[in-house]
Every structure is written in structure tokens, then in C-alpha cells.
Amino acid sequence: MPSEKTSPYFVGIDVSKDTLDVFIRPLQTSWKVDNKAFGPLVKKLKKLEPELIVLEATGGYEIGVLEALSQAGLRVYREHPLKVYHHAKGRGKLAKTDRLDASTLAHYAECFAKDIVLR
């Protein structure tokens, strides 16, 4: 990761029952972590100081990571999956893998960071 922040970072996290797929724009970096061990993820993301982190509502599997990131003072937003789906569809990105979903969420974060109001 660069030592100087040259542009804002946007993070997408695809949540499943057991894992989190994380994607960072514009670094185009991705990795997978356990959906229970949030400490290392929070630490890594705090260093980046992302502009916005977006994840989808996934029937409750997202609650733990959402709370961990929020409590760490990171700007995190849970979006309705249908909005993200239509965003992907508009870009012609309909392939479904966890990494691609995380990438789409990061792009969504980048596009709508100024419009999203956190609760």
C-alpha cells in the first residue's frame, strides 16, 4: 500500500455467512477474511482511512462487521442489494463471484459517496 494517500479509497465488502470479500478502489486490491475475526480487518482499513465502505444487507450476516467498522469510527453504509444489482446491471457487470461483487460495491461507494447520508 502506498505511504502517501494520493486519492480517496472506497471499499466494498461482499458478506457471506463464513467470509468477507474485501475490495479497495482505486488500488484494485482484494482479499478474503473470516466473517468473525474483525480486528485485523478494522486495523487494516483504519490505516487506509477510506472515504466510504459499502456492504449489502445479507439477512443479518453483515451485522457483526457493520458494527465493528462503525465502532472503529469508519464511514460504513449498508445498502439494499437491489440498488447495487441495478448499479452493476447499468455497468454491464452481471457476473457473480464474491470478488466481483465486492468490486461492484467499492465502485458503488465511489459513485455515491457524496450522496450517501449515514444514519
MARMITI-83291 format. One record per residue (C-alpha): residue in one letter; x negated, y, z; residue number from 1. Coordinates in Angstrom, 2 decimals, decimal comma. Last residue first. Layout:
N
r->A | xx->X | yy->Y | zz->Z | k->NUM
...
This chain:
119
r->R | xx->27,68 | yy->7,14 | zz->9,97 | k->119
r->L | xx->25,14 | yy->7,78 | zz->7,23 | k->118
r->V | xx->26,12 | yy->10,02 | zz->4,33 | k->117
r->I | xx->24,98 | yy->8,73 | zz->0,97 | k->116
r->D | xx->24,90 | yy->11,34 | zz->-1,81 | k->115
r->K | xx->21,18 | yy->12,28 | zz->-1,72 | k->114
r->A | xx->20,06 | yy->8,65 | zz->-1,56 | k->113
r->F | xx->22,38 | yy->7,63 | zz->-4,42 | k->112
r->C | xx->20,03 | yy->6,78 | zz->-7,28 | k->111
r->E | xx->17,08 | yy->5,67 | zz->-5,15 | k->110
r->A | xx->19,22 | yy->3,54 | zz->-2,85 | k->109
r->Y | xx->20,91 | yy->1,93 | zz->-5,87 | k->108
r->H | xx->17,47 | yy->1,16 | zz->-7,29 | k->107
r->A | xx->16,50 | yy->-0,48 | zz->-3,99 | k->106
r->L | xx->19,75 | yy->-2,49 | zz->-4,01 | k->105
r->T | xx->19,07 | yy->-3,59 | zz->-7,59 | k->104
r->S | xx->15,58 | yy->-4,75 | zz->-6,61 | k->103
r->A | xx->17,00 | yy->-6,69 | zz->-3,66 | k->102
r->D | xx->19,50 | yy->-8,36 | zz->-6,01 | k->101
r->L | xx->16,69 | yy->-9,17 | zz->-8,44 | k->100
r->R | xx->14,67 | yy->-10,78 | zz->-5,64 | k->99
r->D | xx->17,67 | yy->-12,80 | zz->-4,40 | k->98
r->T | xx->18,43 | yy->-14,04 | zz->-7,90 | k->97
r->K | xx->21,48 | yy->-13,21 | zz->-9,95 | k->96
r->A | xx->21,09 | yy->-11,96 | zz->-13,50 | k->95
r->L | xx->23,63 | yy->-9,23 | zz->-14,26 | k->94
r->K | xx->21,34 | yy->-6,29 | zz->-14,82 | k->93
r->G | xx->22,90 | yy->-4,39 | zz->-17,77 | k->92
r->R | xx->22,40 | yy->-1,07 | zz->-15,96 | k->91
r->G | xx->26,14 | yy->-0,48 | zz->-15,64 | k->90
r->K | xx->26,52 | yy->-4,06 | zz->-14,40 | k->89
r->A | xx->23,96 | yy->-3,42 | zz->-11,66 | k->88
r->H | xx->25,84 | yy->-0,34 | zz->-10,44 | k->87
r->H | xx->29,12 | yy->-2,24 | zz->-10,73 | k->86
r->Y | xx->27,70 | yy->-5,03 | zz->-8,54 | k->85
r->V | xx->26,38 | yy->-2,48 | zz->-6,02 | k->84
r->K | xx->29,82 | yy->-0,94 | zz->-5,67 | k->83
r->L | xx->31,41 | yy->-4,40 | zz->-5,35 | k->82
r->P | xx->28,95 | yy->-5,42 | zz->-2,64 | k->81
r->H | xx->30,12 | yy->-2,63 | zz->-0,28 | k->80
r->E | xx->27,12 | yy->-0,76 | zz->1,03 | k->79
r->R | xx->25,35 | yy->-0,95 | zz->4,39 | k->78
r->Y | xx->23,02 | yy->2,02 | zz->4,85 | k->77
r->V | xx->19,67 | yy->2,38 | zz->6,61 | k->76
r->R | xx->17,72 | yy->5,53 | zz->7,49 | k->75
r->L | xx->15,09 | yy->4,21 | zz->9,88 | k->74
r->G | xx->15,10 | yy->5,30 | zz->13,52 | k->73
r->A | xx->13,95 | yy->1,95 | zz->14,91 | k->72
r->Q | xx->17,45 | yy->1,42 | zz->16,30 | k->71
r->S | xx->18,80 | yy->1,66 | zz->12,75 | k->70
r->L | xx->16,37 | yy->-0,92 | zz->11,43 | k->69
r->A | xx->17,13 | yy->-3,40 | zz->14,21 | k->68
r->E | xx->20,90 | yy->-2,78 | zz->13,99 | k->67
r->L | xx->21,03 | yy->-3,38 | zz->10,24 | k->66
r->V | xx->18,75 | yy->-6,39 | zz->10,57 | k->65
r->G | xx->21,07 | yy->-8,03 | zz->13,09 | k->64
r->I | xx->24,32 | yy->-7,02 | zz->11,35 | k->63
r->E | xx->23,42 | yy->-8,27 | zz->7,86 | k->62
r->Y | xx->24,66 | yy->-11,84 | zz->8,31 | k->61
r->G | xx->28,08 | yy->-10,40 | zz->9,22 | k->60
r->G | xx->30,05 | yy->-11,35 | zz->6,14 | k->59
r->T | xx->27,45 | yy->-10,09 | zz->3,72 | k->58
r->A | xx->27,78 | yy->-6,29 | zz->3,64 | k->57
r->E | xx->25,08 | yy->-5,20 | zz->1,28 | k->56
r->L | xx->21,71 | yy->-3,66 | zz->2,08 | k->55
r->V | xx->20,28 | yy->-0,22 | zz->1,42 | k->54
r->I | xx->17,17 | yy->1,38 | zz->2,94 | k->53
r->L | xx->16,65 | yy->5,11 | zz->2,39 | k->52
r->E | xx->13,84 | yy->7,68 | zz->2,23 | k->51
r->P | xx->11,35 | yy->5,09 | zz->3,34 | k->50
r->E | xx->8,79 | yy->5,95 | zz->6,04 | k->49
r->L | xx->6,27 | yy->3,41 | zz->4,76 | k->48
r->K | xx->4,77 | yy->2,74 | zz->8,19 | k->47
r->K | xx->8,29 | yy->2,31 | zz->9,61 | k->46
r->L | xx->8,96 | yy->-0,32 | zz->6,94 | k->45
r->K | xx->6,05 | yy->-2,52 | zz->8,01 | k->44
r->K | xx->6,92 | yy->-2,29 | zz->11,72 | k->43
r->V | xx->10,60 | yy->-2,98 | zz->11,09 | k->42
r->L | xx->9,77 | yy->-6,04 | zz->9,00 | k->41
r->P | xx->7,28 | yy->-7,36 | zz->11,58 | k->40
r->G | xx->9,86 | yy->-6,98 | zz->14,39 | k->39
r->F | xx->12,92 | yy->-8,32 | zz->12,52 | k->38
r->A | xx->12,37 | yy->-12,03 | zz->13,07 | k->37
r->K | xx->15,90 | yy->-13,44 | zz->12,70 | k->36
r->N | xx->16,66 | yy->-13,28 | zz->8,99 | k->35
r->D | xx->13,25 | yy->-14,75 | zz->8,14 | k->34
r->V | xx->11,24 | yy->-12,76 | zz->5,65 | k->33
r->K | xx->10,85 | yy->-12,63 | zz->1,85 | k->32
r->W | xx->8,62 | yy->-10,27 | zz->-0,09 | k->31
r->S | xx->8,79 | yy->-7,61 | zz->-2,75 | k->30
r->T | xx->6,67 | yy->-4,81 | zz->-4,13 | k->29
r->Q | xx->7,71 | yy->-2,76 | zz->-7,15 | k->28
r->L | xx->5,89 | yy->0,18 | zz->-5,53 | k->27
r->P | xx->8,55 | yy->2,60 | zz->-6,76 | k->26
r->R | xx->10,63 | yy->1,17 | zz->-5,17 | k->25
r->I | xx->10,42 | yy->-1,44 | zz->-2,43 | k->24
r->F | xx->12,12 | yy->-4,86 | zz->-2,46 | k->23
r->V | xx->12,96 | yy->-7,02 | zz->0,54 | k->22
r->D | xx->14,55 | yy->-10,47 | zz->0,42 | k->21
r->L | xx->15,95 | yy->-11,36 | zz->3,82 | k->20
r->T | xx->16,33 | yy->-14,99 | zz->4,84 | k->19
r->D | xx->18,47 | yy->-17,51 | zz->6,74 | k->18
r->K | xx->22,11 | yy->-16,45 | zz->6,33 | k->17
r->S | xx->21,43 | yy->-14,28 | zz->3,32 | k->16
r->V | xx->20,64 | yy->-10,59 | zz->3,02 | k->15
r->D | xx->19,24 | yy->-8,82 | zz->-0,04 | k->14
r->I | xx->17,30 | yy->-5,83 | zz->1,25 | k->13
r->G | xx->16,70 | yy->-2,82 | zz->-0,97 | k->12
r->V | xx->14,14 | yy->-0,20 | zz->-0,03 | k->11
r->F | xx->13,51 | yy->3,24 | zz->-1,46 | k->10
r->Y | xx->10,18 | yy->4,97 | zz->-1,09 | k->9
r->P | xx->9,66 | yy->8,67 | zz->-1,64 | k->8
r->S | xx->6,74 | yy->9,77 | zz->-3,78 | k->7
r->T | xx->3,00 | yy->10,23 | zz->-3,33 | k->6
r->K | xx->2,68 | yy->8,89 | zz->0,20 | k->5
r->E | xx->-1,01 | yy->8,72 | zz->0,89 | k->4
r->S | xx->-2,76 | yy->5,55 | zz->2,01 | k->3
r->P | xx->-1,25 | yy->3,48 | zz->-0,79 | k->2
r->M | xx->0,00 | yy->0,00 | zz->0,00 | k->1
